[in-house]
């Protein structure tokens, strides 16, 4: 057995490159263009990369806004930033999916900024602000405008009028931002994009007419930055407000997936799908170690239900990782269907049989130097070869978001 350094007990872990995270964030800022801030989305445990580990690193790269799903995630990220010596006033945390009952207090305790679109959300926050006696118009909220996703957000027109009236009647809440989200940002020439922009502009006029002018406007995601659509459209909005005699707002876009080194291909007409963020690099390398080796003869079965039968003598390695860790069952192989592989000593070692809950088996017949204790790469680069989340997604019939977010909490994340 090869000796291994003790970093954690079970030999399954993910290494997250601080250098890649910082470089990716700065590339996104450059792509967004001057005058547009970039909010770093660290929801869903930083897309599986570890929010408590990634948020302080991204702050060091220049991020001052962080996006999370829920209040509980916001508290976790705030505590991580505090532990890193980052004051609450230095880093803003946006709760992108709103507040629910019994969550308002945590927003005040942990300096969290909620997205709102329902009057009851304003009522929860106003009641908590009044209980605490905070100064008038001192607690910031961001209103999400539903411009076409029919998901969360308030539609321009009567529904937005009701929400704006509730904000006007509030003593403690301040409309800091209007925001929206695009349904088809990766389809560059989709007419829905322009229609959503038009509806957001209508909402901006409606807020002005209600004498509520946001200091910040934000929209978009990684694909919006990649296509330059968001970067081209957002700067047109300040002139709209200037024509109405209002102070020009700050502008911001939001980016998640590209922070971690991936981007959806952009579609435009009949052109081949492509991403312009080619310089970004995957930040995560997921590893395990060989815990056992054995030699199999011809005709032996491997794994559950004997879906794989050896056609020749074979040397196999046992890996202590399975679908409970997020190493998907869809990566399995049978004699008829080739599955995925892992990387060992810079070479591919095919998965044989079914990936089970905690264990997987790979063929190392072509890697005679394989030994118990050797590091094995499940996702990431080893020498000249790499296995990407896109490969796993293709085999699993899903997207890279689900693959990355699916890496379970029992896999430690190590910043390197």
N, C-alpha and C positions, 0 to 999 in steps of 0.2 A: 504493500500500500504506500502511495506517495504521501508524505507528511503535508498537512494543510494548516494554515494559520487559523486561529480561532477568532472569528468575527461575530459569529452567532452560532447557535447549536445545530439546528437542522440545515443541511447543505443545499438550501434554495434561497436565492437572493436576487435583487435587482440593483444594478449600479446606475446611478443617474449622474450624468456629466454636468457639472456646474458650468464648465466652459461652453458646452453646446447650448445650454439654456440661455446664458448671457448673450452669446453670439446670435442665437435665433431671435431673441427679443430686440436686439439692436438692428438686425436686418428688417424686422417688421416695422420698427420705427422709421427706418429709412424709406421703406416701401410706402408707408402711410403718408409720408411727406411732411414738410415743415408746417408747424401750427396745429397738427393733429396729435393729441396724446393717444397712447395705446394702453388700454386696460388689459392686464394679464389675467386671463381666465384660469383659475386654479380649482374650479369645481370638480366634483367627482374624484376627490383625492388627486387633484392635478392630473386628470385624465390617466389615472393609474400610476403616476410617477411619485406620489407622496406630497401632499399639499404642505405639510409642516416642514418638509425638507426643501421644497422648491420655492416657497414664497419668500423666505429671507434671501435666497440667491437672486431671485428676480428683482427684489428691491435693490440689491447691490448693483444690478445692471441698469437701474434707472426707473423701474416700475414704481408708480405711486398710487395706482388704482389696481385693486384685485377683485375679481368677480367669483362669487361662490353661488351655490344653488340656494341654500337655506341658512337659517340663523345658526343652527348647530355647526354647520361647516364654517360659518363666519367666526364663531367663538373659537374654534380650533385654530384657524389661521391667525386670528388676533393674538391668541396665546403664544403661538410660535413666533410671531413678530416681536412680541414683548420679550420673550425669552432671548431673542437675538439682540435686544437692546434698542429696538426700533419703537419710538414713541407713537402713541395713537394718532397724534396730529400729523405725523410724517407719512402715514400710509392709510389710504381710504379703502374700505371693504364694502362692496356693493352686494346686497342680498338680491340676486336676480330673479328669484321666484317668489318674492313677497314675504309677508308675515302672516302668521296664523295665531290662533288663540294661545295665550300664555307666553308669547315670544317677544312682545314689545319691550319688556323690561331688559332683556338681554341686549336689545339694540342700543339702549342707553348705557348699560353697564360696560359694553365692549366697543362702543363707538362704531356701530354698524349703520350703513346707509341702506334703507330698504327701497326696493322698487314697489310701486303701488299702482293699482288700477281699479280697485274696488272701494266704494265709500266705507265699508266696514273696516278696511285696513287703516284708513285715515282715523277712524273712530278709536281703534285700538291704540294707535300711537298718540293721538291727542289726549286720551284719558290718562295714559302713562306719563306724558309730559306734564299734564296739569297736576298729577299726584306728586311729581318731583319738584314742581315749581320752577321749571326751566325758563329762561328768558323768552320773551315773545319772539316768534319767527326765527327760532334758533336751531330747530331740528330739521335737517335736510331730508327731503324725499325726492326720488326720481319717478316721474310718471311715465309708464310705458304706454305707447300708442299702438293699438292693433291696426296695422296698415294692410293686412291681408292674410295673416296666418290663421286667424280665427282660433287662436290658442289663448295666450294670456295677453292682457292689454285692454285699453279702453278705446272704442271706436270713435273717430272724429264725429262731431255732430251732437245730438242730444245727450248721449252717454258721457262724452267728454265734458259737456257743459255742466252736468250734475257734479262730476268729480271736481271740476275747477271751482264751482260754487262752494263745495265742501272745503276746499283748500282756502278760499277767501274767508270763510267763516271761522276757520281754525285760528286759534290764538298763538299756537306754539310751533306749527309746522311751516316749513318754507319750501317752495318749489325750486329746487336747485337745477333740475334737469328734465328735459323731455328726451325720450329714447324710443327706438323701435328696432325690430329685427326682421331680416329679409328671408323669405321662404326659399328663394332660388338663386342665391348669390353666386353659386358655381356655374350657373347658366348665363353667360355674359349678355346674350342678346334676348333674354326672356322679357317680354313686355311687362310681366308682373313686376319686375324691378322698378321700372319707371312709374308704374301705377302706385306702387308702395311709396316711392319718393314723393309723388304728388299728394298723396293722402297725409303724409307727415308734414309737408309744407302747409296743408290746410289746417292741421292741428296746431302748428306754430302760429298761424294767423289767429286762430281761435283763442289761444292762450293770450296773445297780445290784446285782443278785444276784451278779454276778461281782466285786463290789467295785471296779468301774471306773466312776466318775461323770464324765462330760465337763463341762468348764467352759463349753462353747459348743455350741449346737444351731442348725443352719441348714437351710433348705429353701426351695424355691420358685424362681420366675423372674419376669420382667416381668408375665406374666399373673396370677400369684398375688398380686402387689402391686396390679395394676389391679383385680382382682375383690374385693380385701380379704379373700379366703379365708385366705391365709397369715397376714396381720396379725391376723386374728381367732383363728386356731388356735394359733399359736406361743406367745402369752402364757399359754395354759392349761397348758403343759408344766412351767414352774417349780413350780407348785403340786403337780404329780405328784411331783416330787422332794422338795419340802418335806415332803409327807406321809410320805415315806420317811426323813426326817431328814437330807436332803442339802442342800448349799448350792445356792441357785438359780443356774442357768447364765445366761450371756449368750445373747442371741438374735440371729440374723442371717438375712437373706434375700439372695438373689442376683438381680441384674438386669443384663441385657445390652442387648437390643434397644431398650428405651425410653431408654437413655442416649443413643442416637444418633438419637432422634426418631421412632421407630415403635413400634407396639403391635398385636398381633393383636386382631381384634374378639372380644369376649367373647360366647359363646353361652349363652343361658339360656331353656329352654323354647321357646315359639313367638315370643318377643320378637325384634325386629330386632337382629342383632349390633351391638355398640357397644363402644367403649373409653371408659373414664372418665379416661384420661390425655390428654385433648384438649389440654392446655396444653403438652405437650412439643413440641419443634420439631426438624425434621431438622437435623442438624449439618453435613452434607456437601453441598457444591455441586461438581459435576464439570464441568469446562470444557475446551474446546479452542479452536482458532482456524481461521478460513477460510484455507486455503493456496492456493486457486485458484478461479477463477470461469470459467464458460463459458456460451455461449448454444447451445441446442439447438433444432433445428427439429421440426416435427411428424413423428411416425413414427420417431424415433431411439430406439435401445435404450440402457438404462442398467444397468451392472453385469453380474455373472456370469450366464450362461445366458439373457440377454435376458428376464428375468422382468418387466421394466417397459419399456413402450413409450410414449413421449410422445404424448399426444392433442392437444397444442397446442404452440406455441413456448414454451420454458421456459428460465429462467435457473437454473443450479444451482451450488451451492457444494461444494467438496471439503473434507472434514474428515479430518485425519490420525489417525483413531481407528477401531478395529474390535474384533472379538471377542477378539483377543489381549489387549486392554486390559480386557475384561469388558463391552464394549458389544455386547450379545448379537445374534446372527444372527437370532433370533426377532423383532427389532424391524423387520426388513426389510419392504418393501411390494412388492406386485405390482399389476397393473392391477385385479385382482379383490379383493385383500385389502389394506386400509389398515393400515399399520404404525404406528410411533410417530413422534415428531417431536423437534426440538430447539428451543430458544428463542434468538432473535436479535433484538436491539433490542426486547425485550418482546413479541415475536410468535412464534407457532409456525411452524416451517419443517418441512414433512413430509419424512421419509426417503423417498427414491425408489430402487428397486432393492434389491439385496441388500447388507446389511452384510458387508464382507469382513474379512479378518484384520487389516488395518492401516488401511483407508480406508472412508469412508462418503460418500454423496452426498445432499444435501438440496435441496429446491425453494425458492428464494428469489425467485421471480418476483414475489411480493407485497411484497417488501422491497427496493425499488429502491436504498436507500442502502447495502446490503450491500457490504462491501469486503474485500479480502485483509487479514488481520490482525485482523479483528473477533473479539471474544470470543463464543463460542457456549456456551450452557448445555446440557449433556446430562442432568444430574439437578440439581434444585434450582429456586430461584426467580429469575425475571428480571422485575422490575416487578410487575405485577398477576398474572402467570401463573406456574405452577409445574408441573414434571414430577416426579413422585414415583417412588420405587422400587416402589411398589405398581402403578403403570401398567406399568412394565417387567415386573414379576412376572406381571401378568395376561396380557400378550401372550406371555410366555415359558412360561406354564403352570406357574409355580413360586411361591415365596414371597419376601418381601422379604429374608429372611435370605440366600438364595442369590444374589440380585441384588447386595446390598451386599458380601458376602464374595467375590463373583466379580470385583470390581474388582482388576485384577492389580497385581503389584509394580512394573511398569514405569510406573505412574502415580504421580508424586510426590504426597505429602500435605503440604499447607502449613497450619499452624495460623494462623488469622487472628483 
